[in-house]
Amino acid sequence: MSRHLHKPPMLSNVNCSQTPLLVVSGPSGVGKGTLLQKVFAESGFPLQMSVSATTRSPRPGEIDGKHYHFLSAGDFENRRLAGEFLECFEVFGTGTWYGTLRQTVAEGLAAGCWVVLEIDVNGAKKVKEQFPDAVTFFIEPKNIDVLKARLQGRGTETEEAMRRRLATALEELKHAGEFDYRIINEDIDTAVQEFTAILKNLRTVSQGVSEAGETA
């Protein structure tokens, strides 16, 4: 299934000091999704989750444009070559691609939303290179044993998949210090409080920049 998307506004025309772009990364199984769900529900900020594009088929209950933009392999490749993605990647050489469309991000920021990207470490680096004002978060486990236990608790991973995910996690953890903020997701409520406190600080800084611009 493919989805036609019109030409996006340019990200360079968006003032990120007033409409922050938030990039959230961390190892698979660390609880990023659960953390963000609670932050969205409890923080009171104008957050908008960026809807990623993918070449995989929709799973039962998934809606095109809400959960993902489901694109054909050909459409995805054409968009990738045209530079329409902020970042994109192929999963473990499977031929399945995921990516963040510039249009989705630009439209959210232009509407005054704080757009949130939940992407991997490599994707976060690519976004930061293109959009230096983006604010990056790294969500990490207390230790690798905790992460392994979480992955095993899912009951959906083969031994080979588990080894791949843990190897990827160890590599990603090496880059945690490159992010603006690091949050250890040991207790979900504490992690939500830490994340929300950072958002409040960003809002204070953003308001200060806006007021300074008005009086200049």
C-alpha positions as CSV (number, residue, x, y, z in Angstrom):
1,M,0.0,0.0,0.0
2,S,1.4,3.4,-0.9
3,R,0.5,6.8,0.4
4,H,0.8,10.0,-1.7
5,L,2.2,12.9,0.3
6,H,2.4,16.4,-1.2
7,K,5.6,18.5,-1.3
8,P,6.7,19.5,2.2
9,P,7.6,22.8,3.6
10,M,11.4,23.2,4.2
11,L,12.7,22.4,7.7
12,S,15.0,25.4,7.4
13,N,12.0,27.7,7.5
14,V,11.0,26.5,10.9
15,N,12.2,28.2,14.1
16,C,13.1,25.3,16.4
17,S,13.8,27.6,19.3
18,Q,10.1,28.1,19.6
19,T,8.9,24.7,18.2
20,P,11.4,22.1,19.5
21,L,12.2,18.9,17.6
22,L,12.7,16.1,20.2
23,V,14.7,13.0,19.2
24,V,14.4,10.0,21.5
25,S,16.7,7.0,21.1
26,G,17.8,4.0,23.1
27,P,18.1,0.2,22.9
28,S,15.2,-2.0,21.8
29,G,13.4,-3.2,24.9
30,V,14.4,-0.2,27.2
31,G,10.8,1.0,27.3
32,K,10.9,4.1,25.1
33,G,7.4,3.6,23.8
34,T,5.8,3.2,27.3
35,L,7.8,6.2,28.6
36,L,6.6,8.4,25.7
37,Q,3.0,7.3,26.1
38,K,3.0,8.4,29.7
39,V,4.8,11.7,28.9
40,F,2.3,12.5,26.2
41,A,-0.6,11.7,28.6
42,E,0.7,13.5,31.6
43,S,3.0,16.3,30.6
44,G,0.5,18.8,29.2
45,F,2.9,19.8,26.4
46,P,1.9,20.2,22.7
47,L,3.7,17.0,21.7
48,Q,3.2,15.3,18.4
49,M,4.6,11.9,17.6
50,S,6.2,11.8,14.1
51,V,4.6,9.0,12.0
52,S,7.3,7.0,10.4
53,A,7.2,5.5,6.9
54,T,7.8,1.8,6.3
55,T,7.8,-0.7,3.5
56,R,6.4,-3.5,5.6
57,S,2.8,-4.6,5.4
58,P,0.3,-3.2,8.0
59,R,-0.3,-5.5,11.0
60,P,-3.9,-6.1,12.2
61,G,-5.3,-2.9,13.6
62,E,-2.7,-0.6,12.1
63,I,-4.0,2.4,10.2
64,D,-2.1,4.1,7.3
65,G,-1.1,7.6,8.3
66,K,-1.8,7.0,12.0
67,H,0.6,4.2,13.0
68,Y,2.8,4.4,9.9
69,H,2.9,5.7,6.4
70,F,2.9,2.4,4.5
71,L,4.8,2.8,1.3
72,S,5.6,0.4,-1.5
73,A,9.3,-0.5,-1.8
74,G,9.5,1.4,-5.1
75,D,7.9,4.5,-3.6
76,F,10.1,4.4,-0.6
77,E,13.2,4.1,-2.8
78,N,12.2,7.0,-5.0
79,R,11.6,9.2,-1.9
80,R,14.9,8.1,-0.4
81,L,16.8,9.0,-3.6
82,A,14.9,12.3,-3.8
83,G,16.1,13.2,-0.3
84,E,12.6,13.2,1.3
85,F,13.8,11.4,4.4
86,L,15.6,13.0,7.4
87,E,16.8,9.5,8.1
88,C,16.0,6.0,7.0
89,F,17.4,2.5,7.5
90,E,17.0,-1.2,6.5
91,V,16.3,-3.7,9.2
92,F,19.0,-6.3,9.6
93,G,19.3,-6.8,5.8
94,T,15.7,-8.0,5.5
95,G,14.7,-5.6,2.8
96,T,12.2,-3.8,5.1
97,W,12.8,-0.1,5.4
98,Y,11.8,2.5,7.9
99,G,12.3,6.3,7.8
100,T,11.3,9.7,8.9
101,L,9.8,11.9,6.3
102,R,10.8,15.6,6.3
103,Q,7.3,16.6,5.5
104,T,5.8,15.0,8.6
105,V,8.3,16.8,10.8
106,A,8.1,20.1,9.0
107,E,4.3,20.3,9.1
108,G,4.2,19.4,12.8
109,L,6.7,22.1,13.7
110,A,5.1,24.7,11.5
111,A,1.8,24.0,13.4
112,G,3.5,24.8,16.7
113,C,3.8,21.3,17.9
114,W,6.8,19.8,19.7
115,V,7.5,16.9,17.3
116,V,8.9,13.8,18.8
117,L,11.0,11.3,16.8
118,E,11.5,7.8,18.3
119,I,14.4,6.5,16.2
120,D,17.6,4.6,16.6
121,V,21.0,6.0,17.4
122,N,22.2,6.2,13.8
123,G,19.0,8.0,12.8
124,A,19.4,10.4,15.7
125,K,22.9,11.3,14.5
126,K,21.6,12.0,11.0
127,V,18.8,14.2,12.2
128,K,21.2,16.1,14.5
129,E,23.6,16.7,11.6
130,Q,20.8,18.2,9.5
131,F,18.9,19.9,12.3
132,P,21.5,21.0,15.0
133,D,18.8,22.6,17.2
134,A,17.1,19.2,17.7
135,V,17.1,18.2,21.4
136,T,18.2,14.6,21.8
137,F,17.3,12.1,24.6
138,F,18.9,8.7,25.2
139,I,16.8,6.3,27.3
140,E,18.9,3.6,28.9
141,P,18.4,0.6,31.2
142,K,20.0,0.3,34.6
143,N,22.3,-2.3,33.2
144,I,22.5,-4.8,30.3
145,D,21.1,-7.6,32.4
146,V,17.9,-5.7,33.0
147,L,17.6,-5.1,29.3
148,K,18.2,-8.8,28.5
149,A,15.5,-9.7,31.0
150,R,13.0,-7.3,29.4
151,L,13.7,-8.7,25.9
152,Q,13.3,-12.3,27.2
153,G,10.1,-11.3,28.9
154,R,8.5,-10.3,25.6
155,G,8.6,-14.0,24.6
156,T,8.7,-13.0,20.9
157,E,12.4,-13.2,20.2
158,T,14.4,-16.2,18.8
159,E,17.8,-16.8,20.3
160,E,19.4,-15.4,17.1
161,A,17.2,-12.3,17.2
162,M,18.0,-11.8,20.9
163,R,21.7,-11.9,20.2
164,R,21.4,-9.4,17.5
165,R,19.4,-7.0,19.6
166,L,21.8,-7.3,22.6
167,A,24.8,-6.7,20.3
168,T,23.1,-3.7,18.8
169,A,22.2,-2.4,22.3
170,L,25.8,-2.7,23.5
171,E,26.9,-0.7,20.5
172,E,24.2,1.9,21.0
173,L,25.1,2.3,24.7
174,K,28.6,3.4,23.7
175,H,27.0,6.5,22.1
176,A,24.8,7.5,25.1
177,G,27.2,10.4,26.0
178,E,26.6,12.0,22.6
179,F,23.0,12.9,23.5
180,D,21.8,16.1,25.2
181,Y,20.0,14.2,27.9
182,R,20.3,10.7,29.4
183,I,17.5,9.1,31.3
184,I,17.8,5.7,33.1
185,N,14.4,4.0,32.8
186,E,14.6,2.0,36.0
187,D,11.3,3.3,37.4
188,I,8.8,4.5,34.8
189,D,7.2,7.2,37.0
190,T,10.7,8.6,37.9
191,A,11.7,8.6,34.2
192,V,8.5,10.4,33.2
193,Q,9.2,13.0,35.9
194,E,12.7,13.5,34.6
195,F,11.6,13.8,31.0
196,T,8.8,16.2,31.9
197,A,11.2,18.4,33.9
198,I,13.5,18.7,30.9
199,L,10.5,19.7,28.8
200,K,9.6,22.4,31.3
201,N,13.2,23.7,31.2
202,L,13.1,23.8,27.4
203,R,9.8,25.7,27.4
204,T,11.4,28.3,29.8
205,V,14.4,28.7,27.5
206,S,12.1,28.9,24.4
207,Q,9.9,31.6,26.0
208,G,13.0,33.5,26.9
209,V,14.3,33.4,23.4
210,S,10.9,34.5,22.0
211,E,10.6,37.4,24.4
212,A,14.2,38.5,23.7
213,G,13.4,38.5,20.0
214,E,10.2,40.6,20.5
215,T,12.1,43.3,22.5
216,A,15.2,43.4,20.2
